[in-house]
């Protein structure tokens, strides 16, 4: 099973965990986190899932194919 979509819900605490775990996918800004455009999520599936599971506020959302 692959990943179809990844997005960030409101409430980011800017802890940098997502970017530290998957820098090819996530970018932390001054007040939130963004999912980088043009990323093939399936190339980074393990890192994305690890970031989502480790997110302290559980706002990294994943939609599977």
N, C-alpha and C positions, 0 to 999 in steps of 0.2 A: 504494500500500500504506500502511496506517495502523498506528498503534501500539495494541496491545490492552492491554498491561500494562507497567508500569515498577516496578522494585524495586531495593533496595540490598542487596548481599551484605555479609557481615561484613568488617571490615578498613578502614573509613573512617579517613582520616588528618586529617579536618576541615580540608581545605585551602581550602574555600569556593568552589572552582571551579564546582561544579554550581549553587550558589545564585547566584553572580555571572552565570553563563551563562543560567540559566532560573529566576529567582526566583519565578515563578508556579507552578513545578512542585516545586522542591526547597527544603527548609528545613534549614539546618545547626544542630545543637544543640551542646552542650558536648562530646559524645563521639561523634557520628555525624551522619548526614544522613538526612532523612526525605523521602518522597514525599508531597506535600500531598494530602489527600483531596478528591474531587469534581472533580478537574482533567480536562478533556477533552484527552487527550494529543495528539490530532490537531491541535488549535489551536496546539500548541507543538512540533510534531514536529522541526523543524529545530534548535531550541535543545536539545531532549532528546538528539538524536543527537550534537550538538556536545559536550555535557557528557559523554556516555558515551565518546566518542572521546578527549576530553581528560583524563579521569579518570586521575590518575597511578597508582592502584592497581587500575584496571579493575574496579570493583565495581558500576557502574551497569548494570543488566541491562534489556534490552528484549525484549518478545515482540511480534512483528508479527502483524497480523490475517491 
